[in-house]
Amino acid sequence: MNGGILALMIAGLVSFLVGGYLAATGERSIGIALMGMGLIFQVLTLRQLKMIKKDQDDAG
């Protein structure tokens, strides 16, 4: 696992949490947008991890 994948993981988690907080405290549209971005980051992370696993399975 490299730094790019860790950055996507952290960005996804942080943006989802901040989005949830903002959505709950009044800035609903900004919060929903951040939560959506967080989910996109998590999907990208899972895609990268799946590609790494596939490469390792093909090599070994």
N, C-alpha and C positions, 0 to 999 in steps of 0.2 A: 504494500500500500504506500503510495507516495503522498507528497504534500498537497497536491492538487485535490486528491480525493478527500483528504482530511479537511481542507478548506471548504469544499462543497458541503461536507457533513456539518461543519460548524456554522456555515452561513445558513444552511437550511434550518437548523435547530434555532439559532438566534432570531432569524427573521420570522419564523413561525411563532415563537414565544412573544416577541415584541408585537407582532401583529395581533395576537390574541389579547395581549394587555391593552393595546390601543383600541381594539374593537369593543372591549368591555368598558373602557373608561370614556367613550364618547366620540373618538375619531374613527367612526365605523368604516368609512370607505378606505381610508389609509390602512387601517388594520386588516381589512379583508384582502387588500392588495398585497400587503406584506406576507400574510398567511399563504396566499397563492404562490408568491415567489418562493417561500420556504418549501412548499410542496414540490415545486419544480426543481429546486436544488436537491431535494432528497431523491427524486426520480432520477436525476442525472447521476447522483452518487451510486444508486443501485445499478444503473446501467453500466457504469464504469467497473463496479465490483463484479458484475456478471461477465463482462468482457475479460477481466483478469482471470477469473475462474475458468472460463472457456479456454483461454490461452494455456493455462497451467495443465488442464486436462488433456489438451492436444499434444503438449510437449512431453508429458509423462505418461 
